[in-house]
């Protein structure tokens, strides 16, 4: 029986490269002279922290980071932004969480989407991914097209892997 998996994963090597490129650009840019701006990737690679001495500089450093992530092929839908917070007298930081895996609530939304579209496929939630099975691969391709159309509305970065005939 044909099937495929819907996953949400970030290429950690590309993430590391994008963070290093953004750090390098921040250290060389004129508008960041004396700004004490930095981007820190958490050791477990589940979040990023953008630090600077003003909120504007945090925002600008974040924009540099997002440009580098986009160039490296990392979807910006996989990022969840916390509000900018002040740390001490003259420092600010923003935490950016990285989404690895599909949360159960989003998986349930995807299964409901399949049922509402009346496609002849079934979705089953398996930990942090969703397996979609059907009788023929045309139905599976319709499901993939449906998921791609709804990705922005769901705010979910999806990859389709393990397509089996």
N, C-alpha and C positions, 0 to 999 in steps of 0.2 A: 504494500500500500504506500503510495507516494507521501512524502512528508518533508517539512523543513522546520528549522528552529528560528525563532525571533530572539535575538540577544541584543544587549546594549553594553558594549565594551569599548574602552579607550585604549589605543595603542600606547603603552606606557613609555616605550622608547621614543616615540614621536613627541609625547608630552614632555619628556625630559629635555629633548632637543629644543622644543619651542620655548620652554622656560629659560633655558640657557641663552638662547638667542635674544629673548626679551630682556634678560638681565644685562647682556652685553650692550644692547642698544640704549638702555636706560643709563648705563655708566658713561656712555660716550655722547649723549645728547646734551646740547647746550642748555636747554630749558630745565634740565634736571641737576645742574651744577649746584652743589650744596643742599640738595633736597633730601638726602639720606633715604632715597627710595630703594626698595628691594622687593623681590618676589621670592617667596619661600615655598618649596614643595614639601609637604609633610612626609616623614620617613615611610609611612605606610601607603603613600601615594593616593590618599582618598580626598585630599583637600589642598588648596593653595592659599597663601596669605600674601596680600599685597599691602606693603607698608610704605609710608612716606610721612613728611612733616605737615602736610595740609591735605584737606579733602580733595581739592582740585588735582593735586599731584597724584593722589591715590587713583583718582578717576582716569587721569592721563596714562599712568603706568598700567592700569587695567586695560585700557584701549590698545596699548602697545602689545600686551600679552595676548589679547583676543585676536589681533591681526596676525601674530605669529602662529597661534593655534589654528586659525583658519587656513593659513598658507600650508601648514603641515597636515591638513586633512582631518583635523579633529573637529567634530561637530560641536557647535556652540550650544546646542540643545542639551548636551550632557553636563552643562554647568548650572549650578544653583547658587545664586548670589545672596549673601547675608548683607544686612545694611552696614554702611561705613560707621565705625565707632571710634571714639577718641580714646587714646591710651596715654595717660599722663597729660602734661601741659601742652606739648607741642607736637604730638605724634598722632597719626590716625592709621587704622588698618581696616582691611576688608577681607573676610573669609569667603572663599569660593569653594563649594563642595563639588566633588567630581562623582558623577553617577556611574557606577559599575553594576550592571545587572538591572533587570526590570523589576520594580517594586510590585508586590502582589496586587495593590489597588489598580495599577496601570494594566497589569495582566488581565484582571477581571474586565476592565474597560475594553481591552482588545478582543476578548472572547465575546463580550456583548456586541461589539461592533460586527463581528463575524455573524452572529445570530441575526442581528437586525438587517444585515445585507442579504440574508437568506441564501448564502453561498453553501454549497454542498461540501463543507469542510467542518472539522471539529478542532477546537483548541483545547490543549491540556496544559495546565500550569505545572512546570517542573522547576522548583526552587526559584532561581532568578532568571529563568527563560521561559519561553512559551513554545510548545511544539504544536504545529498545525498539520493535520493529516486529512487526506481526501481521497476520493476514488480515482481521479485523473489529475494530471499536472496542469491542465488548463484552469481548473478551479483553484489550484494553489497559486498560480500566477495572478489570477484575479484577486486573491486574498493579499498577495504582496502589493499589488497596485493600490488596493484599498488602504492598506497600512501606510504606504508612502504618501497618499493624498491626505491622510489624517494625522501625520506625524507632527506638523506644526500646531494643530489644535490640541493634541495630547501633550505637547511639550516633551517629546520623548525621542531620543536618538536611537534608531533601530538599525541593526544589520540582520541580514537573512543568510543563515549558514546551514550547512548540512542538508542541502536539497537532495533528496533521494527519490529515485523513480521506482 
